[in-house]
Amino acid sequence: MAEIWHIDLTPLQWLLFALGGIASGIINTLAGSGSLITLPIFVFLCGLPAPLANGTNRMGVLLQNAVAIRGWLQAGISDFRGSAWLVIPATIGGIVGSRIAVALTEKLMNYVLGGLMLFMLAVLLLRPERWLRESQVRTEHQKHPLTVLAFLFIGVYGGFIQVGVGIFLLAGLVLFSRYSLRDGNGIKLLIVLMLTIPSALVFFLYNQVHLGYGLLMAVFQAFGAWLGIRFVTRAPNVNLWIYRLLLVVAVVSSVKFFILS
């Protein structure tokens, strides 16, 4: 039991751990794929096996999303009413994704994820006006059965591995359900929180969570989420800034996955 609480970091590693956690919290709050920072930290800095790192990563995701949602509501910049038709299928998918074993090899999975990120980059570049639209009135949010199915599959992916799920959720929210980037970000945070709760429980029950590193990272990610919310509430042209961050994340993610392959 003591092993799942033991933390062994040098002063430099503490600094890198803290900076990585804060950066991840900011990126996840404004866009997504902050796990591209935390997962390598758990594996290469903390020495955790990949399956254990994958489960441990969920603790930070839980706390940072809870903090971000609270900040979003306090600032009055997001309204979650009417989002259950997206939250429920994604949550069910998260439960499924955390229980199934993926048949793909790690190398092939990296190629697939890299290709998906390149596809997302193309979508971002080809139709930027759809990402930069202002908030839509509630009745314009499109509710299509295929959208529900898409969010179910995104939930499965998010339950299995957290990396990149925020970008896929934003794509569905903006391109299919007609949310603005800012409003969609709030819904994205709620969906990620809800699908992570059961998947984190599954990882914990299967002893795939290091509580020491997980809770420590959660504190830094929560602080990053708080900083991200402050940026959203104060910066002009929020949609444009989030769009730019999405471009950077998509490029870095695709390159990273192909290099890992």
Order of alpha helices (4+ residues) and beta strands (2+ residues): alpha-alpha-alpha-alpha-alpha-alpha-alpha-alpha-alpha-alpha-alpha
